[in-house]
Amino acid sequence: MAQSEQEILQGLAEIVNEETGVDAADVQLDKSFTEDLDIDSLSMMTIVVNAEEKFGVRIPDDDVKNLTTVGDAVKYIQNAQD
């Protein structure tokens, strides 16, 4: 069953927090992974793998580079679940 934007955001925030120590409350839709949250490419790949497992979606490497903001990732996961 597809999850709501808020549920995905919350789950993604937990994953980011576990991987990077960034406060889950700071993980907002308009935040850039690299600019605002200071997430490097290695951490980003771990976040993607964990998100794939958590949300039951596949995120190809070619698509990861297009996920610049938290909102991009949430939308991608939402669309992949439909």
PLY file of the C-alpha trace (Angstrom):
ply
format ascii 1.0
element vertex 82
property float x
property float y
property float z
element edge 81
property int vertex1
property int vertex2
end_header
0.00 0.00 0.00
1.32 3.42 -0.95
2.23 5.65 1.95
1.38 9.32 2.35
3.92 12.06 1.72
4.12 12.63 5.49
4.76 8.94 6.23
7.51 8.79 3.61
9.07 12.01 4.89
9.06 10.66 8.44
10.61 7.35 7.37
13.23 9.10 5.27
14.05 11.44 8.17
14.65 8.40 10.41
16.96 6.84 7.82
18.92 10.11 7.37
19.20 10.49 11.15
20.50 6.94 11.61
23.04 7.29 8.80
24.31 10.84 9.35
23.18 11.98 12.80
21.24 14.87 11.23
18.27 15.68 13.47
15.16 14.09 11.94
13.29 17.39 12.50
15.75 19.09 10.11
14.83 16.72 7.26
12.20 18.81 5.47
10.83 18.66 1.92
12.64 21.82 0.79
16.06 20.79 2.13
18.87 19.85 -0.22
20.68 16.65 0.76
24.11 18.08 -0.03
23.70 21.83 0.57
21.44 21.91 3.64
21.94 18.52 5.26
25.63 18.09 4.30
25.20 14.50 3.10
28.06 13.11 1.00
27.66 10.68 -1.88
28.64 7.63 0.19
26.05 8.39 2.87
23.51 9.13 0.13
23.98 5.67 -1.35
23.43 4.08 2.08
20.31 6.20 2.56
19.02 5.09 -0.86
19.60 1.39 -0.08
17.86 1.74 3.29
14.97 3.65 1.69
14.59 0.93 -0.96
14.28 -1.67 1.80
12.00 0.40 4.01
9.59 1.49 1.27
9.80 -1.56 -1.01
10.90 0.43 -4.06
13.83 0.31 -6.48
15.83 3.49 -7.05
18.29 3.01 -9.96
21.70 4.70 -9.59
20.94 6.90 -12.61
17.92 8.33 -10.78
19.73 9.00 -7.50
21.61 11.98 -8.98
18.25 13.65 -9.71
17.15 13.43 -6.07
18.68 16.68 -4.89
16.12 17.63 -2.26
14.24 15.63 0.36
11.05 16.52 -1.53
12.46 14.98 -4.73
13.13 11.73 -2.88
9.70 11.70 -1.23
7.97 12.24 -4.60
10.11 9.58 -6.25
9.30 7.01 -3.55
5.59 7.93 -3.69
5.49 7.46 -7.47
7.48 4.21 -7.26
4.94 2.78 -4.80
1.94 3.48 -7.02
0 1
1 2
2 3
3 4
4 5
5 6
6 7
7 8
8 9
9 10
10 11
11 12
12 13
13 14
14 15
15 16
16 17
17 18
18 19
19 20
20 21
21 22
22 23
23 24
24 25
25 26
26 27
27 28
28 29
29 30
30 31
31 32
32 33
33 34
34 35
35 36
36 37
37 38
38 39
39 40
40 41
41 42
42 43
43 44
44 45
45 46
46 47
47 48
48 49
49 50
50 51
51 52
52 53
53 54
54 55
55 56
56 57
57 58
58 59
59 60
60 61
61 62
62 63
63 64
64 65
65 66
66 67
67 68
68 69
69 70
70 71
71 72
72 73
73 74
74 75
75 76
76 77
77 78
78 79
79 80
80 81
